[in-house]
Amino acid sequence: MDLPKTELLQKAQEVLDRYQGHARVFFKFTCEKCKERCIFDEPNILYEIGICSECGHETRVLDGGMMVEIRLEAKKETHE
């Protein structure tokens, strides 16, 4: 389900704030020509225009979705 751009940015910021340095957001959009679901390569940036990886069409991004990548760190064991 796509969200309006302002709501999408707000939700992405909530994720970034919650995981402080351990999360990256990759924004998605749907090509207006071929309907392919596309994703931006650069994390944490929602561009105004997206270029479809399938047909090459430029789409003005007014709404979209996101994929969140969260890095988990192993708990360090201490031996005493």
C-alpha positions as CSV (number, residue, x, y, z in Angstrom):
1,M,0.0,0.0,0.0
2,D,1.4,3.3,-1.0
3,L,1.3,6.3,1.3
4,P,1.2,10.0,0.4
5,K,4.7,11.5,0.3
6,T,4.4,13.5,3.5
7,E,3.1,10.6,5.5
8,L,5.8,8.3,4.0
9,L,8.6,10.7,5.0
10,Q,7.1,11.0,8.5
11,K,7.0,7.2,9.0
12,A,10.5,6.8,7.6
13,Q,11.8,9.4,10.1
14,E,10.1,7.6,12.9
15,V,12.0,4.4,12.0
16,L,15.3,6.3,11.7
17,D,14.8,8.0,15.0
18,R,13.8,4.7,16.7
19,Y,16.9,2.7,15.5
20,Q,19.4,5.6,15.7
21,G,22.1,4.7,13.2
22,H,21.1,1.1,12.9
23,A,18.5,1.4,10.2
24,R,18.3,2.5,6.6
25,V,15.2,3.2,4.6
26,F,14.9,2.4,0.9
27,F,12.0,4.2,-0.7
28,K,9.8,2.5,-3.4
29,F,7.5,3.8,-6.1
30,T,5.4,2.4,-8.9
31,C,6.3,3.3,-12.5
32,E,3.3,5.2,-14.0
33,K,3.9,3.7,-17.4
34,C,4.5,0.0,-16.9
35,K,3.4,-0.4,-13.2
36,E,6.7,-2.0,-12.2
37,R,7.5,-1.6,-8.5
38,C,10.9,0.2,-8.3
39,I,13.2,1.0,-5.4
40,F,15.8,3.8,-5.0
41,D,19.4,2.6,-4.6
42,E,20.4,5.3,-2.2
43,P,19.1,4.8,1.3
44,N,17.2,7.5,3.3
45,I,16.6,9.7,0.3
46,L,13.2,10.1,-1.4
47,Y,13.7,11.7,-4.8
48,E,11.2,13.8,-6.7
49,I,11.7,11.7,-9.9
50,G,12.2,8.0,-10.2
51,I,13.6,6.2,-13.2
52,C,12.0,2.8,-13.8
53,S,14.5,-0.1,-13.7
54,E,12.3,-2.0,-16.1
55,C,11.2,0.4,-18.9
56,G,13.4,3.5,-18.2
57,H,10.3,5.8,-17.8
58,E,10.7,8.9,-15.5
59,T,7.9,9.0,-12.9
60,R,7.2,11.9,-10.6
61,V,7.0,10.4,-7.1
62,L,3.9,11.6,-5.3
63,D,3.4,8.5,-3.1
64,G,5.2,5.3,-2.4
65,G,6.4,2.8,0.1
66,M,9.6,1.8,1.9
67,M,11.8,-1.1,2.8
68,V,13.6,-0.9,6.1
69,E,17.0,-2.5,6.7
70,I,18.0,-2.9,10.4
71,R,21.5,-4.0,11.4
72,L,21.5,-6.2,14.5
73,E,24.6,-6.3,16.6
74,A,25.7,-9.4,18.5
75,K,25.7,-9.1,22.2
76,K,29.2,-9.1,23.6
77,E,29.8,-11.7,26.2
78,T,32.0,-11.0,29.2
79,H,34.0,-13.7,30.9
80,E,35.1,-13.0,34.5
